[in-house]
């Protein structure tokens, strides 16, 4: 398995897609019930293959990631050829940017000495989607990139 298995809740959400996946392998509902009952290890393998296919699609389409903690914000633009990072560090320990008030403070104070902003570019390894998945495992979430674009505009 290349990524991680989808959770029970995720599999339930993708129920119809999973049925279609089984159909592409000519596995009927009755056959699936039989596989689950008689060969649970084969059923697990099918779920793993389906999970990897779903992850591969999600990661291929992901363009922006965000990882936000009380004092740091890591904003990634996942470009075709490289990742671009905008890293924001809050130097005032009393500010928590995960709260509405803390984020408002950041918006008003991003250009002061209490906020450090760094940018970097990084080439992908041989497996771009694995690089993206690693960032997600480290706490990043897929977004539409509004924060990245806002900061990029402020830095331009």
N, C-alpha and C positions, 0 to 999 in steps of 0.2 A: 504494500500500500504506500502510495507516494505522499499523500496528505493525511488527514484524519477522517475517521468515519463520521458521517453525519449523525447528529443526535436523533433520538427517537422522534422528538418534536419536528426537526427538520425533515426527516423521512416522511412523517405524516403530512407535512405541508406539500411535499413533492410526490404524494401518493400516485397521482395520475402519470407523472413523468417516470416513476419507477415501473408502473405497469407497462408503459410504452417501451422502456428499456428492456424489460423481460420479453416483451413481444418481439423486439428486434432479434432476440436470441431464440425465438420460437418456443418460449416457455409460457404455457397457459396457466390460468389461475389454479386449476386442479394440480398441474405438475408442480407449481410453486408450493402449494400446500404440502404435497408429497415430499418435495426436497426439504422443506423446513422440518418436517416430522422425521424423515428417515436419514437425511444427510445434512445436519445442521451446519457442519463445517463448509459445505458447498454453498449453503444459503449465506453464510457469513462472507464468503469470498465474493459472491454476487453483490452483496451490499457494499463491500469494500470497492469493487470496480465501479459501481454506480456512484459512490461517494467521490472517488477520484475524478470521474467525468464531470460531476457537478462542480467540484472545486476548480477544475481546469477551466471550465467556462466562466465561472465567476472571476477568477484571477486574470484571465485574458482580457475581460472587459473592465477590470478595475483601473481607474486612472488616477485617483487621489486616495491617500490614506492619512489619517490623523491619529496621533497618540498624545492625549492630553492628561497631565497630572497636575496636582496643586501648584507646582512651581515651574513646570516645563510644558512646552508644546512643540511637538515634532510634526511638521506638515510635509507630506511627500507628494510630489507630482511624478507619476509613473509614466514617463515619456517612452517613446518607442525605443530609443537608443540608450537612455540612461535615466536614473532617478535624480530628481532635484529635491533638496531638503531645505526647508526654512525651519531653523531651530530657535525657539524663544525661551529665554530663561528669565524668571522673575527673581530679582536680587533682594526684594523686600519679603522677608519670611512671613509677614503678617497677611500677605495677599494669597488667596487661593483662587486661581483662575477657573476652577471647575464649578464655582458658584456664580450666580447671576451678577452679584455685586463685584466679585473679583474680576470677572470678564469685562464688566463695564470699566473698572479701574484700568485694566490693560488697554482697552480701546482709547482711554483718555491719556494714558501715560506711556504708550509704546515707544515714544521717541525720547524719553527721559533717561537719566543715568540709572534708573532702577530696573530697566529692562535691557537685556542683552539679546541681540538678534544676529544669528549667524546663518550663512547659506553655504551649501556645498552641493556638488554633483558627484554621482558615483555610477560607474559602469555596472551593468548587470553581470552576473556570472554566466556560465553557459546555459543556465536554466532560469530565465527571467521570472516565471511563475513561482518557482521555489523561493526566489528572493522575496517576492511579494508575500508569499505565505509565511515566511520567517517573520516579517514585520507584523503580520496579523497575529501570529503566535506570541509575539512580544507585547501585544496589547493594542495594536493599531486597529482602526475601524475604517471600512470603506466609506467614502463620502463623495459628495458632488464637487468638492474642492473650493467652496466659497471662502473659507478662511485662508487657504493658500493663495487664492487669487487676490484677496483683500491685502494680505501682507506683501505679495509680489508687487501690487500697485503702489503700496506705500514706500517700498524700497526702490522703485524705479526712478 
